[in-house]
């Protein structure tokens, strides 16, 4: 929500859930019968900020998750946590994972053992290379392959359905590959977006 992950470059992006800028968001969820996954860079009074996601329903923050596996460049900037986030919707148990959590199969194993049926994985993996010569297709293909290799594998091994949503497009100094993917508990990818463009993937949980 706050638009940038580096708290040293943009310290104003580090906020709490009581920040006035989030008031319209909570109001929207009060007005609409939707459960949403929303992320911020959360202020941490005990250390570096958390990369954080929360579950909002009816205008209330119901569940929270702090990223477990930090990327190498995040180790000096952010704090990690090891608590799972499991919530129920429509009789299905969901869990949350963020970005570099894709590298930690142990997290998906723990979710499975705790009775989770679907893991929602949100990410914004920055693409390498010069922005002026960006090949969007190759960036999308790289991330698409990574999701298949890892999220598909974890789904198959641990009996999970894994859903991935990825930031697309460009910010001031970084590009993102885009892509939405849904894997069933056999590891098969049953739905995906067509390319790197912004879009919406509407799926039924396998």
N, C-alpha and C positions, 0 to 999 in steps of 0.2 A: 504493500500500500504506500509506503513512504518513498519508493522509487529508486533507492540506491543502497547497496549493501555495504559500502565502505564507510565506517563511522569516522574515519580520519579526514576523508575528503568532504563529507557532508554530515557533520555532527548533528545538524538539525533533523536528520532522518531518524535519529534514535529517540523513540518516544515511549510513552506508556499508554495503556488502554484507556486512560482517562483524558487523553489529549483531545482538545477541542476539535481538531481536524477530523476526528473519527465520528463526531456526532451525526453527520448526514448518513454515514454508513449504518450506524445502529438504527437510525430512523427508517432507513430503507427496509431493513429486515423486520422492523415492527409492522411495516405496511404491506409486506409481501410474505406469503406462506412458504418460504424457502429456507433450507439449511445451507449455510455457506462456510467455506474454508477461506480464511483471510490471514494474510501474513504481514508482519511488521518487523522492524529491528527494535527489539524491546530493551528498554533501559534496565540495567542490572545493578542494583545498589552494592552488590558484593564483588563486582569485577567487570570484565568486558561484556558488552551487550549480547543478548541472545538473538539468534535467528529463530523467529517464533511464528507459529501458526495457531490460530484459535478457531473454534467452532462457534458460529453465531446462529441463533434461532430465536425468533420472536423478539429481536432487539436485545438479546442477552448473550454475553460471552459464557458459554457453557463448559467448554473443555479447552485445554491448552497443551501445546507441544513445543518443546525446545529441540532444535536440531541436535542429533546425536553424533554424527560423523562430520567433522569439519574438513574442508579441503585444505591443502597445505598453506595456501595464501590466507586462509581465515584463522589459522591457529593463533596468531598474535593479535588478532582484531576482535575475536568473538569468544564466547564461552559455550561449552557443550553441556548436555545433560543426558541422562540415560533413562528417563521415565517414558513409558509408553503413553500414547493417547488413544483410547478406544471409546467410541461412541456408537450409539444405536440409532438407526433410522429405518423405518419400515420393516422392523424385525431382523435387520442385517447389522452385524457388527463391523464397523469401519475403523481403520487405523490410519495414522498420518506418517509420512516420511517427506524429507526435504532434500532436494538436490544431491549433494555428495553422500547422503544416506544410501544412494544406489550402490555404493562401494561396500556396504556393510551387510552381508547376507545374514549375519547374526541378528540384526534388528528384525528382519522379516521372519526369521525362525521364531523369535520371541513373540512376535505378533500372532503367528500361527498357534503356538503353544498356549497363548492366552485366550484363544477362541475367536480371533479376528477372522473375518471372511474376505474382506476387501481392504487393500491398502491403497490409499490415495497419495500419489507421489507428485509433488509440485517442484519444479526446478527452473533455474535460469542459468544454464551453463554457458559462460562466455566463449565465443569463438576466437581462435587464434588468427593472427594475420592482419594485414593492412585493411582498414575499413574501405578505403577507396577502390580496392580491387576485390571486394568480397564476392565469393561464389556461394550464393545462398543454397544452391542445390547440394553442394558437397557438404556444407555444414549440416543441413537437414539429414542427409544420408548418414553422416557420422553418428549423429545422436540417435537416429532411428535404429541403427545397428547396435548401439550401446544399450538401448532400451530392450531390444529383442534378446540380446545376449545375457543381460542381467535380470531385468524384471521378468522376462519369460522363464528364465531358469529358476528364479526364486518361486514363481507361481507354481511351476511343476513340482519342485522339490518339497514345497511346504503346503501345497493344497490351497493356495490363495488365488483370488482374482486381484490383479494389480492394474490400477488405472493411473496413467501419467498425463500431466498437463505441463506444458513447457512454454516459457516466455518466448515471444517472437519479436522480430524487428530490431530496432536500433535505439540506443540512448547516446548520450554525449560522447562516450569513449568506448562503447562495447556493443557487440552484436550478439544476437541469440538465435538458435536454430529453429525454434518453434516445434510444433508437433504434439498431437494428442494420441494416446495409445491405450488400448484395453486388452489385457491378457486374461484368459480364463484359467481355471486351476490345472489344466493340462499343459499350460505354457504356451498355448496357441494364441497368436494375436488375432482377436476376433473383430477389431475395429481400429481404424486409424484415420487421421486427417490426411489430406492429399499432398500437402507440401508445407513449406515453411511459413506460409501466410497466417495472419490472425484468423481464427476461426472458432467454431464450436463443435464439439463431439458429443452427441447425445446417444447414450448406450443403455442397454438393459444389463443389469448385473447377472453374470452367468450363474 
